[in-house]
Structures are given as C-alpha cells and as structure tokens.
Amino acid sequence: MFLQNAFNGEQFKQQIVKLIEDRSVLNEMSGRLKQVVTKGAAGKIAQDILDTITASQNK
C-alpha cells in the first residue's frame, strides 16, 4: 500500500514531509523504505522519499 501511493510523486512527498514532526513515524518509515528493494520507478520514488526524510532528520 505504501508504494502504491508513491506514484502520486510530489504530492505524496509533501504529505511525508508533514509527518516529519513525529520522529517515531519517521524512523519507522525510514526503516521500511531501506528494506524496499525494487527496480524502476517505484525504487526511484522510494529513494527520493528516503532522501527527503533523511534530509529532514538532519535539520
């Protein structure tokens, strides 16, 4: 279900950024994304979201 929504691209990424306030949600999502081993568009989107989360954690 998580990656199905990822195909909404920027809108989905913005929703993820809104969740960044809650560190426990963030850490769980980061862990799940790191476990995703896919190729093509889904993998690229997952990596983009992971990068966004990581950047937000480092603020």
N, C-alpha and C positions, 0 to 999 in steps of 0.2 A: 504494500500500500504506500509506503513511504516514497519509493522511487516513481510510482505511478504519478504522483502529484508533482514530481520534479520536472516533468515535461512542460510545466507552466513557466519555466525559466525565471525571468526576473521577478515576476510577481511572487513566486514561491520563495525565492531567495529573500525578498523583503519580509515575508512572513517569518522566515527563520531568524532574521536579524531582530525582529520584535521579540522573539523568545529568548534572546541573549541575556536578558535581565536575570533569568533563572539559571544559575550555574549548573544545578543538577541536571536539568533538561539538556543543557548544552553538552555536558560531559557525556551523557548517555548517547546523544545523537552523534557526537564525535566518534565514540566507540563503535557505534553501528556502522557509520559511514566508512570507517577504516576497515571493517570486515567485508564491505561490499567489493567483490572482485568481478567486475563486469567490463565488457569492452564496448566501444562505440559511444553513442550519445549519452546513455544512462551513466556510464562510468565517468564521462567528462562532466556531466552535471553534478554527480556525487562529489567529484574532486573540487569543483567550483564552490559548492556549498561548504565542504570541509575547509577549504581555504578561507572562506568568509568567516566561519566560526573561529578558526584559529586566529585570524587577524583581530577579531573582536575580543578574544580572550586575552590578547597581548596588549590591549589598550590600558 
